[in-house]
Amino acid sequence: MRRIGLFGGTFDPPHLGHLALAEWARDRLALDRVLFMPAGVPPHKRGRALSGAVHRVAMARLAVRGHRAFAVSTLEARRRGPSFTVDTLRALKAAHPGARLYLLMGADSLDDFASWHEPGAIAGLATLVVAARPGAGRPRGGRRAGRGLPARIIRLRNPGIELSSSALRARARAGRSLRCLVPDAVAAYIARHRLYRGSR
């Protein structure tokens, strides 16, 4: 049985923290493949200006280049309308019958998992793999931690890396270096296309 990890996100830009998390999951779970899935229209980030999907897909491809187990899927980037995880998992199940799917997410995403589109169906299609994120994974608004969450959750117990795409966009906007924070090919792409030079 093939073991496939799904790693979704905006990847605006993809950075070394993304790659470290994906490699940690690949090694810990013996994954045959980790699919990086740049979102087209992420439902949880509506209204926020994003780089075009063509740029985010291109940067993701540059980021994973050379890693045999990593690949980029354009399934969500090509989809019209919001990119719902449950639709992506159903498509992957159809494309890879018999494969076991693992959904990689940060602890901050798990905090809001109950508000996702069809969370029960998501939990039935894939095992949730939760990566440590600094400051995440704490109960909000008095809710009991873990309440209403699916039974199939794997805590990745990865080292926390405080690196975010929003902070990198701010650095690029200020003309600061992204060296050692994103792969060199991604940094070159950002400079060549003058990404993040506006108000975002």
C-alpha positions as CSV (number, residue, x, y, z in Angstrom):
1,M,0.0,0.0,0.0
2,R,1.4,3.3,-1.1
3,R,1.6,6.0,1.6
4,I,1.0,9.6,0.3
5,G,1.3,12.8,2.3
6,L,-0.7,15.8,1.2
7,F,0.8,19.1,2.2
8,G,-1.4,22.0,1.3
9,G,-0.9,25.7,1.6
10,T,-0.5,29.0,-0.2
11,F,3.3,28.6,-0.4
12,D,3.6,32.4,-0.9
13,P,6.6,31.8,-0.8
14,P,7.6,28.2,0.1
15,H,10.4,28.2,2.6
16,L,12.9,25.9,4.3
17,G,10.5,25.4,7.2
18,H,8.0,23.8,4.7
19,L,10.7,21.5,3.4
20,A,11.9,20.5,6.9
21,L,8.4,19.7,8.0
22,A,7.7,17.6,4.8
23,E,11.0,15.7,5.2
24,W,10.3,15.1,8.9
25,A,6.9,13.6,8.0
26,R,8.3,11.6,5.1
27,D,10.9,10.0,7.4
28,R,8.7,9.5,10.4
29,L,5.7,8.0,8.5
30,A,7.7,6.2,5.8
31,L,5.8,8.1,3.1
32,D,6.4,7.2,-0.5
33,R,5.5,10.6,-1.8
34,V,4.8,14.1,-0.3
35,L,2.5,16.1,-2.6
36,F,2.9,19.9,-2.1
37,M,-0.5,21.3,-3.1
38,P,-0.5,25.1,-3.7
39,A,-4.1,26.4,-3.1
40,G,-6.0,28.2,-5.8
41,V,-8.5,30.2,-3.7
42,P,-7.9,29.2,-0.1
43,P,-11.3,29.5,1.8
44,H,-9.6,30.6,5.1
45,K,-7.7,33.4,3.4
46,R,-10.4,35.0,1.3
47,G,-9.9,38.7,0.8
48,R,-6.1,38.5,1.3
49,A,-4.1,39.4,-1.8
50,L,-2.0,36.4,-3.0
51,S,0.6,36.1,-5.6
52,G,-0.8,34.5,-8.7
53,A,-1.1,30.7,-8.7
54,V,1.3,30.4,-11.6
55,H,4.0,32.1,-9.4
56,R,3.3,30.0,-6.3
57,V,3.3,26.7,-8.3
58,A,6.5,27.7,-10.0
59,M,8.2,28.5,-6.6
60,A,6.9,25.3,-5.1
61,R,8.4,23.3,-8.0
62,L,11.7,25.1,-7.6
63,A,11.6,24.4,-3.8
64,V,11.2,20.6,-4.2
65,R,13.5,20.1,-7.2
66,G,16.0,17.4,-6.6
67,H,14.0,15.6,-3.9
68,R,12.8,12.3,-5.3
69,A,9.9,11.9,-2.8
70,F,8.6,15.4,-3.2
71,A,6.3,16.5,-6.0
72,V,4.0,19.5,-6.7
73,S,0.3,19.0,-7.7
74,T,-1.6,21.7,-9.5
75,L,-5.0,20.1,-8.7
76,E,-6.1,22.9,-6.4
77,A,-4.3,25.7,-8.3
78,R,-6.3,24.8,-11.4
79,R,-9.7,24.5,-9.6
80,R,-12.2,27.3,-10.1
81,G,-13.5,28.7,-6.8
82,P,-12.5,27.8,-3.3
83,S,-10.0,25.0,-2.7
84,F,-11.7,22.7,-0.3
85,T,-9.4,20.0,1.2
86,V,-12.2,17.4,1.2
87,D,-12.6,17.7,-2.6
88,T,-8.8,17.3,-3.1
89,L,-8.7,14.2,-0.9
90,R,-11.6,12.7,-2.9
91,A,-9.7,13.4,-6.1
92,L,-6.5,11.8,-4.8
93,K,-8.4,8.7,-3.6
94,A,-9.8,8.3,-7.1
95,A,-6.4,8.8,-8.7
96,H,-4.5,6.5,-6.2
97,P,-6.9,3.7,-5.3
98,G,-5.7,1.7,-2.4
99,A,-3.2,4.3,-1.3
100,R,-3.2,5.5,2.3
101,L,-3.4,9.3,2.6
102,Y,-1.9,11.5,5.3
103,L,-3.0,15.1,5.6
104,L,-0.1,17.3,6.9
105,M,-1.2,20.4,8.9
106,G,0.1,22.7,11.5
107,A,-1.2,22.7,15.1
108,D,-2.8,26.1,14.3
109,S,-4.9,24.5,11.6
110,L,-6.0,21.8,13.9
111,D,-7.2,24.5,16.3
112,D,-9.8,25.5,13.6
113,F,-10.4,22.0,12.1
114,A,-14.0,21.8,13.2
115,S,-14.8,24.9,11.1
116,W,-13.4,23.3,7.9
117,H,-15.7,22.2,5.1
118,E,-16.8,18.6,5.9
119,P,-14.3,17.9,8.6
120,G,-15.8,14.5,9.3
121,A,-15.3,13.4,5.6
122,I,-11.8,14.7,5.7
123,A,-11.0,12.6,8.7
124,G,-12.5,9.6,7.0
125,L,-10.4,10.0,3.9
126,A,-7.0,10.7,5.5
127,T,-5.1,10.4,8.7
128,L,-4.4,13.8,10.2
129,V,-0.7,14.5,10.8
130,V,-0.2,17.5,13.1
131,A,3.1,19.4,13.1
132,A,4.1,21.5,16.0
133,R,3.8,25.3,15.5
134,P,5.0,27.8,18.1
135,G,2.0,29.2,20.0
136,A,-0.5,26.8,18.5
137,G,-2.4,23.8,19.8
138,R,-3.9,25.6,22.8
139,P,-7.7,25.6,23.6
140,R,-9.5,28.8,22.5
141,G,-12.4,30.5,24.1
142,G,-12.6,28.1,26.9
143,R,-13.0,25.0,24.7
144,R,-11.6,21.8,25.9
145,A,-8.5,20.8,24.0
146,G,-9.2,18.0,21.6
147,R,-13.0,18.2,21.8
148,G,-14.7,17.2,18.6
149,L,-11.5,16.1,16.9
150,P,-11.2,12.8,14.9
151,A,-9.6,9.8,16.5
152,R,-7.0,9.3,13.8
153,I,-4.4,12.0,14.6
154,I,-0.6,11.6,14.5
155,R,1.4,14.2,16.4
156,L,4.5,14.6,14.3
157,R,6.6,16.0,17.3
158,N,8.8,17.9,14.9
159,P,11.2,20.6,16.0
160,G,9.4,23.9,16.0
161,I,10.7,26.3,13.3
162,E,9.6,29.9,13.7
163,L,9.5,30.8,10.0
164,S,6.4,32.1,8.2
165,S,5.7,33.1,4.6
166,S,4.2,36.4,5.9
167,A,7.5,37.3,7.6
168,L,9.4,36.5,4.5
169,R,7.1,38.6,2.3
170,A,7.7,41.5,4.7
171,R,11.5,41.0,4.4
172,A,11.3,40.9,0.6
173,R,9.1,44.1,0.7
174,A,11.8,45.8,2.8
175,G,14.5,44.7,0.4
176,R,16.1,42.4,3.0
177,S,17.8,39.1,2.2
178,L,15.9,35.8,2.0
179,R,19.1,33.8,1.9
180,C,19.1,30.6,4.1
181,L,15.3,31.1,4.6
182,V,14.1,29.9,1.2
183,P,15.9,27.7,-1.4
184,D,18.3,29.7,-3.5
185,A,16.2,29.0,-6.6
186,V,13.1,30.4,-4.9
187,A,15.0,33.6,-3.8
188,A,16.2,34.1,-7.4
189,Y,12.7,33.7,-8.7
190,I,11.3,36.2,-6.2
191,A,14.0,38.7,-7.2
192,R,13.5,38.1,-10.9
193,H,9.8,38.6,-10.9
194,R,9.9,41.3,-8.3
195,L,7.4,39.6,-6.0
196,Y,6.3,41.2,-2.8
197,R,7.4,44.6,-3.8
198,G,3.9,46.1,-3.3
199,S,1.9,46.7,-0.1
200,R,1.4,43.0,0.8
